[in-house]
């Protein structure tokens, strides 16, 4: 986790990809939020996003296929 936190510390923005859920994503998002780093969450349409992640994300982008992300981002 130290390496991950070190990487987040030098970021201007964190993108959380919920293609596959994982406990680490919430930890990383929470760390970025605590550091005041903006968070964008991306997820396929119909994905379930926790209220916590929804609350700390600056923007949530739902997409149908990977090609959509180029336009949406």
N, C-alpha and C positions, 0 to 999 in steps of 0.2 A: 504493500500500500504506500510505503514511503515514496517509491519511484513515481507512482501515479499522482500522489499529492504534489510532488516536486514539479511534475509536468503541468498540473492544473495551475499551480502558482504562477507560471509564466504565460498562461493563456489570457487572451482578451475576451474569449467566448468559449463556452463549453456546449457541445452538441451531444445530447443523450439520445441514442438510437434504441428504441424499444422493439426492434425486430425480434430480439430474443430477450426475455426478461431475466434479470439477475439481481441478486441482493447488492452486489457491488455497484450497480448503476445508481441506486438510491444513496449509497454512501458517498459516491463521487459527486452526485448532484448536490447533496447536502453540504459537502465540503466547499464546492464552488459557491454555493449560495452564501455560506458563512463568510467567505472571502469577498463577497460583493461582485463576483464574476457572473455576467449574464448567462442564462441557460436557455437554449432552444431545444425542445424535445421534438423528435420526429418519430412517427409511428404509422404503420399501415392503417388504413381506414378500418374502423370497427375495433381497434385495439383498446384494451382497458388500461387507463392511466390512473394511478392512485391520486387521491385528492391532495396528498402531500406534494407529489411531483407536479401536479397541475398548479398548485398554489405557488411554488417557487420558480416555475418556468416563466420566462419573459414572453415566450411564444411557443405554441404547440402547432405543429404542422402535420396534418394527416395526408397520406398519399396512397394511391392505388398500385402504382408500380414504380420501380426505381427511376425510370425516365422522368416521372413527374417531379422528382426532387430538383432536377436542374432548373426547372421553371419556377418552382415554389421557393427555392432558396435564393 
